[in-house]
């Protein structure tokens, strides 16, 4: 799978995530898809128009929220991806 393919169905992934784990959806709905290499999806939460300084948002994401996101990705794409942050 290529990043462009995942971006094309990302709203479907988010819809699935919202149905299954609304809190996880709240965490990830504003994430930017940065890269997809091998089976590692890298996300970024820094919206340079909203946040002027750095933040440590990623350290507050729980393992359950990551599991919910990976499950939603698998449900929509059939692919199992790991999640990383930039």
TAFENBEL-V68361 format. One record per run of one state. SS is the DSSP state (2 for helix, 1 for strand, 0 for the rest). FROM is the first residue (numbers start at 1). LEN is the number of residues. If there is no record, write none. Layout:
BEGIN
SS|FROM|LEN ; SS|FROM|LEN
END
This chain:
BEGIN
0|1|2 ; 2|3|18 ; 0|21|1 ; 2|22|7 ; 0|29|3 ; 1|32|6 ; 0|38|2 ; 1|40|5 ; 0|45|12 ; 2|57|4 ; 0|61|2 ; 2|63|15 ; 0|78|4 ; 1|82|4 ; 0|86|1
END
